[in-house]
Amino acid sequence: MIEILVLSLIQGITEFIPISSSSHLIIMSDYLEFNEADLTIDVSLHIGSFVAVVTYFRKDLIDYIKNKKLFFNIIVSSIPIMIVGYLLVKLEIIYQLRNLEVIGWTTIIFGIFLFISDRFEIEKSIEKDFSLKSAIIIGLFQVLSLIPGVSRSGITISSSRLLNFSRYDSAKISFLLSIPTLAAVSFFGLKEIVDVGKLDFSFFNILSIFLSFIFSYITIKYFFKYIKKFSLNLFVIYRLVLGIIILIVAYL
């Protein structure tokens, strides 16, 4: 029960703020030797986050569906990570990237990148300036998040800031782009579960979805409030400290 609570808390918080959910889940699962951290639990956690972001943006999504151009750009921006992610999993390359050295260096490097990008001037908004060109550029940057430690939300916010979107709009772009990505992760995760004959969701899976949903929804809500008033420096500092600690553990 405690394992599910911790994993749901990590997923719910780190999925939507720029500190990398995959690296935190990998580290916590391995070093705390969580027995419940199997495929079905991982899928359940992502389903919870997916339901949370869809619920939070339910009104926006209805408006975006009416605005076919913006909806189309969101889908286009999500295509690169889906294609590359699928190939990395099929070729089993993704598993070779899940080590402390990679996580440590990417945590630091992309923390610095987040700091640099957050210095850019504010000129654009998602309503007026999220063009097909912007969608493609951000989508290509998002592919880097397949490397543990990069952070999907971090790289999409950073690339949006590089394109002069405001912090608030950069976060909104990141959250909206998480919808197709989380949907794809959930779908292919469920497909893999069916393929290996493990479609036997238990109480722990239901609990994982529920807790992940709660923590994800709260994180989205309060991250927006935070980013309206403050810079991203807090997350930069956290990444640098965490990255250094990880590298010390990895190399000593």
N, C-alpha and C positions, 0 to 999 in steps of 0.2 A: 504493500500500500504506500509506504514512504517512498519507494523507488518511483512509482507512478506519479506521485505528487511532485517530486524533484524534477523528473524528466518533463512533465507537463509545464512546470514553472519555467524551466530553461527554454523549452520550445516556444512557449507563449511570449516570453519577454524578448529573447534573442532573435526570433524570426523577423521582427519588425523594427528593431533598432540596429544601428550600424556596427555590430560587434561579432557577427557570424554565429548563426545557430548551429551549423554543422560541426564547427570546431568545438563548441561547448558541449554538444551532445556526445561527440566522440571521446573527448577527454573525460567527462564525468562518467560515461558508461564504462570506459576501460579501467579507469583508476579507482572507481568506487565498486567495480565488479558487480554491476547491476545485472541480476538474472533475468529481469523482465524486459530488458532492452532488445527485443527480437524484432523481426520484420513487421509483424502485425501491430505491435505497439508503435513502431516508427510511423507506419501508415496512419494509425489512429491519431497520433499527435498532429500530423500534417492535415488530416481531415478537420480536426478541431480548429486549427488556424485558418483553414480555407473558409469554413462556415462563419468564423468570426469576422473576417475581412469582408465577406459578401454581406453579412448582416449589417455591419457598420456603414458600408457604402451602398446600401440597398436603394436609397433614393437617387444617389448619383448614378448608379448603374442604369436605372430606368431612363434617366435623362441622357446618358451616354449611348444607350441603345437607340434612342431617337436621333442622336447626333451620330450618324453612321460614319462620318469621317474620323472622329475621335476614337470611336469604338474600333474601327478598322486599324488605326495606328497602334492601338494598344495590342491588338492581336499580332500585327506585323512585328512589333518590338519584342514579342515573346517567342517568336519562331526560332531565332538563332540558338537560344539556350535549350530549347526542347530538342532540336536536331542534334546539337553537339552533346548534350547530356545523354541522349539515347545511345549515341555512338560510343561514348566513354564507358557507359555501363555494359553495352554489348561486347565491347573489346576488353572489358575488365581493366581498363586503364584507371578508372576512377578510384579503385581500391588502392592503387599504388601511391596515390597522393595523400592518403590518410595516415600521415605520420607526424610526429612532433616537430621535426625540423621544418617541414613545409608549412605547418600551421603557425609556428613561431615567426618565421620570416614574413609570411603573407599578412599576419596580424599587424606587424610593425610597418611594413612597406605600404599597405593600403590604409593604415591609420594616418601615415604622413600624407598620402594622397588625399584623404578626406580633409585633412587640415588645410592643404594647399587649395583645394577646390572650393572650400568654404570662404575663401578670401575674395572670390569673384563678385562683381557688382550685380545687383538685382535689376533685371530689365524685363524679364519675360514671365508670363503666366500660362498655366496649362490650358485655360479656356481659349486664349488667343494664339499661342505660339507653339503648341505641341503638334508640330508638322510631321509629315512622313519622314523627312530628313532627320529631325530630332529623334523620332521613334527608332529609326534604324541605328543611329549612333549609340543611343542609350541601350538598345537591344544587344549590340555587339559588345559593349562594355559589360553587360549583364552576364555574358558567357563566362567571364573570368570568375564569377561567383561559384562555379562548379568546383573550383579549387578551395578546399577547406581553409578557413581563416580569412578569405577575401570579404565575405559577407555580401549577400545579394542586395539587401537594403542599402548597405554601405556603398557599393559600387554604383548602384542606380542613382542614389542621392548625389554622390560625387560627380558622376557624369552629367547629371541634370544641372548641378551647380556650375560645372564647367561651361555649360551652354547658357549660363546666366539666368536660370530659373531661380525664383526665391526659395528659401529654405522650406517654407510651408508647401509650395507647389512641387518642389523636388521630392518631399516626403509623400505627397499625394500621388505623384507619378509612380514612386516606388511601391506604394501600397496597391495601386491599381494594377501594376504589372505583376504583383504577387498573385493575383487571382488566377490568371491562366497557368502560371507556373505551379502553384499549389494544386490546382485542379489536375494538371498533368502528372505531378508526383503522386497524388492520391490515386489516380486512375491506373497508372502503370504499377504502382505498389499493390493495389488490389488484384490486378491481372497476374502479377508474379505470385501472390498468395494462392490464387486459384490454380495456377500452373503447377505449384508444388504441393497442392492438395492440403493447404492449411487454413481453409476458410471456416474457421471455428471460433468466431469472435466470442470472447468471454466477458465477464463483468469488468475485468481490468481494461479491456479495449474500450468499452463504453465509458468507463471512468476517465480514461485517457483523452477521449474525444471531448468529454464535458469539461474537464479541467483545462485542457489546452485551449478550448473555446473561451472560457472565462478569462484566463490569463492573457490570451491574445487580444481579446476585445478591450480589456483594461489598458493594455500596453498601447494599442493604437490610439485610444481616446486621450491618454495623458501625454503621449509623445507629441501629439499635435499641439497640446497646450504648452508643452515645454518649448517646442521649436519656434513658437510664435514670439517668445521672449528672449531665448538664449541661443548662443552659437552651438556648434557641434564639438567644441573643445573638450567637454567632459568625456565624450566617447573617444576622442583622439588620445587623451591621457590614459584612459582605461586600456585601450588597445596597446599602447606603447609599454605600459607596465606589465600587462598580461603577456605580451610577446616576449619581453625580456626574460620573464620568469620561465616561460615555456622553453626558450632556447637554453637557459642555464640548466634546466632539468634534462634537456635533450643531449647536451654536449658534455655534461659532467658525469 
